[in-house]
Amino acid sequence: MYGFRLREVLEILNRVEPWAGSPLAAYAWYRSQGLPGFGDMTAEQLVTQGHADAVRDYLDAIADGGYA
């Protein structure tokens, strides 16, 4: 179970790092940035609750020119 979440966390961090600017900034975003469409829950909270797919969909929408 933890290995699965670790893969999800790393995948999300790797997707965020290019626009966050560094691995540390990506991790800070993951842990502290509330996501508007999810009641301001963080990516970390969503992944912990088993919703990594929602975070990936959110990142896909941003990458496709959508708004947060």
Contacts in CASP RR format, 6 or more apart in sequence:
PFRMAT RR
TARGET T0000
AUTHOR 0000-0000-0000
METHOD contacts of the structure
MODEL  1
MYGFRLREVLEILNRVEPWAGSPLAAYAWYRSQGLPGFGDMTAEQLVTQG
HADAVRDYLDAIADGGYA
5 47 0 8 1.000
5 48 0 8 1.000
5 50 0 8 1.000
5 52 0 8 1.000
8 47 0 8 1.000
8 52 0 8 1.000
9 30 0 8 1.000
9 44 0 8 1.000
9 47 0 8 1.000
9 52 0 8 1.000
11 52 0 8 1.000
11 56 0 8 1.000
12 30 0 8 1.000
12 43 0 8 1.000
12 47 0 8 1.000
12 52 0 8 1.000
12 55 0 8 1.000
12 56 0 8 1.000
12 59 0 8 1.000
13 23 0 8 1.000
13 26 0 8 1.000
13 27 0 8 1.000
13 30 0 8 1.000
14 26 0 8 1.000
15 56 0 8 1.000
15 59 0 8 1.000
16 26 0 8 1.000
16 29 0 8 1.000
16 30 0 8 1.000
16 59 0 8 1.000
17 23 0 8 1.000
17 25 0 8 1.000
17 26 0 8 1.000
20 26 0 8 1.000
20 28 0 8 1.000
20 29 0 8 1.000
29 43 0 8 1.000
30 42 0 8 1.000
30 43 0 8 1.000
30 44 0 8 1.000
31 42 0 8 1.000
31 43 0 8 1.000
31 44 0 8 1.000
32 42 0 8 1.000
33 42 0 8 1.000
33 43 0 8 1.000
34 40 0 8 1.000
34 41 0 8 1.000
34 42 0 8 1.000
34 43 0 8 1.000
35 41 0 8 1.000
35 42 0 8 1.000
35 43 0 8 1.000
35 46 0 8 1.000
35 55 0 8 1.000
35 58 0 8 1.000
35 68 0 8 1.000
36 68 0 8 1.000
37 58 0 8 1.000
37 68 0 8 1.000
38 46 0 8 1.000
38 51 0 8 1.000
38 54 0 8 1.000
38 58 0 8 1.000
43 55 0 8 1.000
46 52 0 8 1.000
46 54 0 8 1.000
46 55 0 8 1.000
47 55 0 8 1.000
58 68 0 8 1.000
62 68 0 8 1.000
END
